[in-house]
Amino acid sequence: MFFLAMIEFALCFGLVVLTITQMLIPSLKGTQMFPMFRREHELQNEITELNQQSSEVDLENQAREIRSTIKNKTKRSR
């Protein structure tokens, strides 16, 4: 009997937390309800990661260009 009461309490507590975090807070902030089902956060993380990779590639290309100009200058000076 105690075990069933604990399960019931846990389920009720979970339902209250779910209601507060997914319905009450978003409605007070003026955002959409059930933010846990939106993919926006995942997509923002993916965009951030892709932007970082893009900037790394750009920096690698710049480093290659600088190395090649240095090699060309050293070849000319010899």
N, C-alpha and C positions, 0 to 999 in steps of 0.2 A: 504494500500500500504506500509506503514511504517513497519507493522508487517511482511509482506512477505520479505521485504528487510532485516530485522533483522534475520529472519529464514535463508535466503540465506547466510548472513554473518556468522552465527553460523555454518552452514553446511560446508562452505568453510574453515573456521578456523579449524573445527574438522578434515577435510580432510588433511589440511596442517600439523596439529599436528600428525595425524596418520601416514602420510608419513614420517615425520621426525623421529618419535620415533620408528617406526616399520621397516622402510626400510633404511633410510639414515644413522642413527647412527650405526645400526648393520653392515652395509656394510663397514663403515669406520673402525670399530673395528675388522672386519674379523670374525664375528660370524654369525649365521644363522639369516635370516630375520624372521619377525613376532614372536618375543619372547613371545608375550602374548598368543600364542596358544600352546606353549610348556609346558609340565607338569613337566619339570625338577625342577622348583622352588618348586612346591607342593611336589614332591617326596623328595627333600632335606629337607624340613620342617618335613615331616613324618619320615625320617631316623633320624633326630636330636631328635625328640620326642621319638622315639623308643629306641635310644641309651641312652637317659636320663632315661627312665623307666627301662631299663636293669641295668644301674648303680645303680639306687635306690634299685632294687631287690637284687643286689649283696651286697650292704651296709646293707640292712636289714638282709640278711643271715649271714653276718659277725657279726653283732650285736647280733643275736641269738646265734651264736657259742660262743661268748665271754661271754654272760650271762650264758650259760649252763656251761662253764668252771668255772666261778666264783661260781655258785651254787654247783658244784661238789667239789671245793676246800673248800668251807665253810662247807659242809657236812663232809668232811674228817677231818677237824680240830676240830670238835665237839667231 
